[in-house]
Amino acid sequence: MKSIVIAIMRYLLNLKRPSKAANTRLLQQRGERLDSLLIREAVDGDLPALAALHVKTWIGTYLNVKHPPTYEIREYQWKEQFQVRDGSWFCFVIVNASGELVGFAKGKREPNGKGGLNKIYLLREYQRLGLGRLLLCHVARRFNCFHPQNPGFLINGSRISGSHYQNCHRVLRPPILYRSLSTSH
């Protein structure tokens, strides 16, 4: 019964999302182009914007939650995460031409070298433009770099926000451009 309710919720929430055509028009109206967006690793200086983006996108994803996380909670969580410098996690962000963060994906690596997509969020007006796929590819490639002889990359498809990526084999196709501005967190 719970899976039926979740499926109905996914369907209804999906109806409220703008279409690819609508978001493409919005992108053009803002004077942006997809090739002007930059995917790079998150750095310490991104922390305030990353916390704010996480709150905004989380609330947009989970509309029916009565007490969503606040900026202060997310800022604290990201500060804690950025203090972990053992290579067990990483975060890619998408930055628009104005320098604003519009999306992010976080990966976590297990001690055996395998890992998974932990979080992926995009502002609603940047969804359905292929940016989630690009973030996913960056995360998957990072895991392949960790363990090239035995790549391991997991996606939790049971979560509402992760179900779109269950067919990972269709998503992981080159070419993906990647520029790293910094390798430190």
N, C-alpha and C positions, 0 to 999 in steps of 0.2 A: 504494500500500500504506500509506504514511504517513497519508493522509487517512482510510483505514478505521480505523486504530488510533486516531487522534484522535477520530473519531466514536464509537467504542466507549468510549473513556475519558470523553468528554463524557456519554454515556448512563449509565455506571456512577457517575460522580461526582454526577450529577443525582439518582440514586436515594437518595443519602445525605442530600440536603438536605431540611430540614423542609418540609412543605406550607404553603400559605397559611393553611389552617384551623389548623394547629398553631402557626404563628407568631402568628396573630391571638389564639389562646388565651394564648400566652406574654405577648403584649403586655398583655392584660387582667389576667393574673395579676400582672404587675409594676405594675399600676395606671396604665398608659400608654394613650394614645389616639393615633391617627395625627395628629389635629389639634393635639396637644401638641408634635409634633416641629417643629423650626425648621430651615429651609434658609437658610444665610447664607454670605457669603464668608469664607474662612479669613483669620485675622489672625495676626500674629507670635506672640501668646500661645498659639495653638493648636498650635504646633510640637511640643512633647513628646507631647501626646495624639495628634496626627496621625501622628507617627512610630510610636507604639505601635499605633495602629489599622491603619496600613499593614502592619506586620509581622504582626499577628494575622490580618487578612483575606487577605493574600497567602499565608500558610501554609495557611489554610483553603481557598484556591482551588487551590493547586498542591501537593496532598498528596504527590505522588511525588518531590519534589525533596529530594535528600539533604542539601544544605547551603543552607538558605534564608537570605535576608538577616537580619541581626541588627538589634536596635533601634539600635545605634550606627551601623550603615551607613545605615539609613533616616533617622535624626536628622541625620547629616551631609548626606545628599542633600537633605532638606527645608531645612536651613539654607542650603545653597548656592542652592536655588531661591528662597527668600524674599529673598535678597540681590539677585536680578534684579528690578529695578523698572522695566523698560522697557515693560510692558504686553503682553509676548509670551506670558504665561501667566496663569492664574487658577485658583482652586480653590474649589469650594463644599463645605461640610460640612453634615452633618445632625447636629443636637444634640438630645438628649432633654431632658425636663423637669429632670433632675438635672444638666444641663450637660455630660454625657458625649458625646463624638463617637461616632456609630454608623455613619457612612458618609461617603464623599467622592467627588468627581469632579474631575478636573483637565483643563483644556483648554489647548491650545497654539495660538498664532496664528502663521501664517507671515507673512513680509514683505508678501505680496500681499493680506493681509487675510483670507484664508481660513484655516481651521484645522481642528482635529479633537479628538476626545475622546482624551485621552492615557491616563487611568486612571479607573476607576470601581470602587469596592469598598464593600460593605456587610457589617456583621457578619451572620453566618449567621441569627441570630434576628430580623433585620430584613429579610431577603430575602423575596421573593414577596408583598410588601405594596404594591407600586406605587412604592416609594421610588426605585428605580433609574430608573424612567421619569421621575419628577420631577427627579432630578439631571440626566438626559440633556436634558430640556427646558430646564433652566436653562443648561446649557452651550450648547445650540443657539441659544437666545435671545441669549446674550452674543455669539456670532459674528454673528448678524443685526444686533446693535447696532453691531459694528465696521464692518460693510460693508452697510448696509441696501439699497442699490441692487443689489448683487450678492452675496447671502448665500452663504456657502460653509461647509459643515460636513461633515466626513468621519468615518466610523467604520471602523476596521479590523476587519472581520468574520472575518478569518482567524485571529484569536486566540481561544482558548477562551473567555475572559471577555468578548470583544466580539461573539461570534456572535449572541447574543440580540438585539442591536440592529441587525441587518442591515436589517430592515424599518422604517426610521426614519420613513417617512411615517405609519405607524399610531401611532407614539409621540408625535409632535409635535402635540398638540392642546391648546388652552386649556381651562379657565383654570388657571393655575399661580400660586400666591401666592409672592411673593418679598419678603423683608425683608433689606436690607443694613444690617448694624450698622457696617460700616466699609468704605471703598473702598480703603484702603491695605493693602499686604501687609507 
